[in-house]
Amino acid sequence: MAYLVATGRFDERGAEATVDRIATMPGQLTAYDSGGLEIVALRTEAEEALGSRFDIRQFHQRVLEPGVVPMQELRNHVRRWIDSQQAHGSDAH
């Protein structure tokens, strides 16, 4: 808890709640961060592939569209969208 408070990201109460969460669901934090890293990587991939045609609102829609799915399915879904944007221009959804 002292480390969490020292980082400046948590007050004492927040640090205690975080430690309790990690203790009761140790895999949750790892899964959450893994998903976040995947979404950031997909965004970077889309930005590089689409350049000035990249639209953050469309990207967010594609990420949220399939609901709760395995990361591989999300990756496939977003990559299909990138491919359609490249093939048909920025109006393709």
N, C-alpha and C positions, 0 to 999 in steps of 0.2 A: 504494500500500500504506500509506503514511503516513496518508492520509486515513481509510482503513478502520480502522486502529488507533486513530486520534484519536477516532473516533465512539464508541469503547468497545464496539462490537459484535464486534470481532475481536481476537485476539491476533496476533502476527507470523505464526505458522504458518497460522492461519485466513485472514488477509489474503492471504498468498501463494497459498493454495489457491483462494481466491475469484478473484483476478486471473488465475490459470492457467485456471480454468473459463471466465471471461468471454472470455479470449483464444482458447480453443479452440472454444467454443460461444457466440458472442456473442448469438444470438437466444434462447437458453434462458432467461436471466434475465428478459428482457422477456416472453416467453411465460408463464413462471411467475407473474410479478407481474400480468400481465393476467388470468390465470385467477383469481388470488386476489381481485383487485378485483371481478371479475364475481360471485364467490361472496358476497362481502360485500354487494354491491348487491342480489343476490337475497335474502339474509337480511333486509336492511332492508325490501325490498318485502314479504316474507312477514310480518314482524313488524307492519308497518303495516296490512296487509290483514287479518290474523287476530287482532290484538290479544292478549287474554288466552288465546286458543285456540292461539297459536303454541307449538309444541313443538320445542325445539332438536334432540331425538333424531330426531323424524320428519323435520325439515328435513335433517339430516345423511344420513339414510337415502335421501331423495330425491336428494340431490346425488351420492351414491356409486352409487346404483342403476343408472344407465345405463352405467357404466364410462367408458372413454375415448371421448368424443364431442366434436364441435365445440361451441364456446360457445353458438351459437344453439340447438342441440338441447338442451343442458343448460338454457338459459333457458326453452325451450318446455316441457320436462319439469317443471321446478319450477313454472312458471306453471299448468300443468294441475293439479298437486297443490294449489296455492293455490285455484284455482277449485273443485276438488272439496271442499276443506275448507270453503269458504264456502257451497257448495250443500248439503252433507250434514252439517255439523258436524265436530267434531274427531275423530270415529271413522273418517272416511273416509281411506283410504290410497291 
